[in-house]
Amino acid sequence: MKSLFAALYGPVFWAGFIGAATWLVAYRQHAFWVLPPLLLLALLTSFLAERYLPYDGTWNHAHGDGWRDSLHALVNEALYLLGLAAFPLLAGHMALGDFWPGAWPFWGQLLLAILIADCGITVVHYLSHRYYFLWKLHAVHHSVRRLYGFNGWMKHPLHLLLEAAGGMLPLLLLGIPESVMAVLAFAVAIQLLLQHANVDMRMGPLRQIFAWAPLHRFHHMKYGTAGDVNFGLFFTCWDRLLGTRFDAPAYRMTGDDLGIGSRPDYPVAYGAQLLEPFRAEEGVRAPELPAGLKSALNRAA
């Protein structure tokens, strides 16, 4: 039974919740405020799945980070809701024209929006590992010492806004409808839950397509630049184009592999994390790669 759950969890969670949001908004014509309760149901589902089939049982226990992660999630999801509330004003002033393929079926419009947003968010993410100040904002997310669905929403608010601009600005310029944008924002939240899920999922051939937790965990490696891989939010195609896709299915990640190796003293408290990007930092040398990861990286090079 658990092997079947491991194989089906990712695709059923992804298609089930995004499909439900599409049905409620596009076909049942519900107001967008139906989406936050649906997201809470997704969060509860993720929480239960992580208890039923954890990738690492210790990651289900708070490491002094539970309240901090809750604050990050509340603030960042509130920013998403504010963005949706401001959408009519933004769209009215930013759209360059009626370029959006509004005659397409809703699911086709949503898939196009996901592809465009995924490309933009991935570019911002990639640049955040290349430019110092962007990295300092992004480092808040990389400071985690365990991975579970909820801390997919753990980002510095300024970096969240930068990623949102990279993903959403092209869509606003193209004249995306408000309903498609609302379901897209919901889909991003669902994807972040899957990317960081502490579920021992088995992706099979989907590992070549979707950037879910079995691939994204390697992005959180603490070994210097070894974690400069698997930048994509939704799909792996962008990392193939960037030459940054990495996979080592035989290697079992642990909490000892996570964090920022050069900053073992990175602050844990929410307020301190908001201020940390604006402070001078004193790092140490990042630890060496374990042999299992080193050989996998050498093969990928």
N, C-alpha and C positions, 0 to 999 in steps of 0.2 A: 504493500500500500504506500509506504513512504517513497519507494522508487518512482511510482506513478506520480505522486505529489511533487517530487523533485523535478520531474520532466514537464509537468503541466503548469506549475505555479507561475512562471514568468509569462508565458503567452496568455494564459487565462486572466491573470491579474491585469496585464497591459491592455489586452483587447476588451476584457470585460468592463473595466471602469471607464476607459476612454469611449467604448461603444455605448455605455449607459449615459455618459454625459452628452454624446452626440444625439442619442435618441430623445433625451429629455429636452434639450435646447432646440435642436433643429426640427424634430418631428412632432414633439408634444407641445412645442412653443412655450415651455416654462420660462419664467424669469431666471436670470443668471444666478440669483441667490439660492437656487436649488443646488448649485455646485459645491459650496462649502460643506453642507451636511454630507454630500457624497464623498468629499475628500476625507472627512472625519471617518466615514465607514471604511475607506481605503486604508487609512492609518491604523484603524483597529484590526483590519484584516492582516496587514503587514505585521503588526505586533503579535497576533496569534500565530501566524505562520513562523515567525522567528522563534517562538516557544516550541512549536511542534517539530520543526526540523532545522535547528540552528546550524550555521556553518561553524561557529565557535561559541560554545555555551557561555563562556566568560563574557562575551560581548553583550549578553542580555542583562548584565548587571551594571548598574551605574558605577562609574569611576570618578565620582565627585563632579559629574558633568550633566546630570539629569536636568536640573533647573536651568543651567546655562543653555542647553540645547533647546529647551522649551521656550526660553526667551528669544533665541535666534529665530525659531520657527514662527512664533507669534508676530514678531516684528516684520519678518520678511514676507510672511503670507499677508499681513496687513498692507504692506507696500504693494503687493500684487493686486489686492482688492482696490486700493486707491487708484492704481493704474487703470483698472477696468472702469472705475467710476469716472475717471477723467477721459476715457476713450473718445466719447463724442466730440469733446473740445479738441483733443489732439488730432483726431482724424479730419476734422473740419479745416484745420489750419495746415496740416502737413501733407495730405494726399496730393500728389502731383497730377492726378487725373484718374479716370475710371479704367485703370489697367487690370484690375483684378478680374479673373475669370468667373464672374458671378453666375454664369449659366451652367457651370459644372455642378454635379451633385455635391451635396455638402461634404461627404466623406472624401471626395477628390480634392475639394478646396482645403480641407483640414490636412490631408497628407502633404499637399503643396506647402501649406503654412509651416508644417513641422519640418520639412526639408530645408526651407529658407531660414527659419529660425535656428535650426540645428547648425547650419553652416555658420551663421553669424555668431552664435554663442561659442561654437568651437574655436573660431578665430580669436575671439576675445580671451578665451581660456588659454589657448596656445601662447598668445602674446603675454599673458600674465605669468608665464614661466620664462619669459625672455627679457622682460623689462623690470627693473628693480622695484619701482614704486608700485606697479601693478602687482608684482609678486607679494609685496608686503601686505597689500589688501587681501590678496588671495590666500596668503599663508594662514589666516584664521581658519579656513576650511581644512587645510592640511594638518592642522595641529591635533586632530582627533587621534585618540589611541585605541579606538574600537570603531567598527563600522556597523551601523544598523540603520534601518530605513529613515528614522526620524532625523538623524544628523546629515542627511542629504540636503536639508534646508538650512544647515548651519553655515552661513556666509556673512561676511562683513556687509552691512547694508550698502555701502558705496560700491563694493564689487558687484553686488547683486544688481544695482542700477546700471553698471557698465555692461554686464552680461545681457540684461534686459534690453538695453539700447542696441547692442550688437544684433540681437535676435529679432527685435520687434520693429526697429526703425525702418528697415527695408519694407516690411509689411505695411506699415502706416503709409509710406510713400506710394505704395502700389494701390492703396485704397481698400485694404482688407475689411470685410464687414465685421461689425461688433460681435456677432454671434460666433463667427469662426475664431476671432481673437480670444473670446472667453473660453471656448473649449480648448484652444491651444494652451492657454495659461494653465488650465486644469491638467492637460496632458503633460506639461513640463513637471508639475508637482508629482504626478504619478510616476514619471520616469525617474525622478530623483529618489523616490522611495525604492524603486527597483534597482537603481544603480548602487545603492548603499545597503541593500537588504542583507541582514544576517540570516539568510536562508540558504541552505546547501542545495541550491537548484542545479539541475543538469540541463544544459542548453542544447546539446547536440549540435546539429547544423546551424541553429540560430545563433551560435557563437560567432559565426562569420558575418552576421548582420547587425545584431543588437548590442549596444554598449551597456549590458546589465552587469550586476555585481561580480560575476566570475571573471570578467575582464577588467572592470573598473577598480577592483581592489589593488591591482598592480600600479595604478596611478598614485596610490597613497603610500608607496614604498618610501621609507625614510632615508634611503641610501643615496644622498646627493642628487645628481641629475638622473639617476636610474628611474625615478618616477615621472620623467618627462615623456610619458607614453599614454596612449588611450585617452585622448582629450575629448573625444566626441561625447555629446550628451545623449542623443538617441541612437545613432548609427555608427558603424565602424568604417564606413566608406571614406569619411574625412581623414581618419588616421592612415588609411591606405594611401591617400593622396599626399599626406604630409610625411609619410614614411615613419610614422610613430606608433603603428599598431604593434602590440606586444602581447604574447600569451605564453603561459607556462603551466598547462593544465595539471602537470604532475606535482607542482609545488603547492604546498598547503600554507597559506598565509596565517600568521598569528599576530597578536597585539604587539609583539616585539619587532615586527616589520613595519609598523605604522608610525606616523608622526612626522616631525621635521628633525632629521638626524642632527643637524647643526644647531638646533635650538631645543635641547631637552628641557630647558627652563621656560618654554613658551607659556605665558599665563593661561590659566584655566577659567577664571571668572569672566563673566560676560562684559562688564564694564572695562576691565583691563584689556580684553581682546579688542574692543572698539578703539582703544587708545594706542594699542601696540604698533600699528602701522606708522604712527607719527613719532615714534621714539627711535633713538639710535639703538642699534642692536649689537650685541657681542656674541657672535656664534663660535662654535667649536667645530672641529673637523668632523664631517659626517662619518658614520661607521662604515666599515667595509661590507660589500655585498656578501650574503651567504653563498656558498658554493653552488647550491641548486639554482639560484637566480642568476649567478654569474655565467654559468654555462648556457642557460636559456637565452640571456642577452647576447652572448657571443654568437649563438646560432642565428639569432634574429638580425644581427648586424650585417 
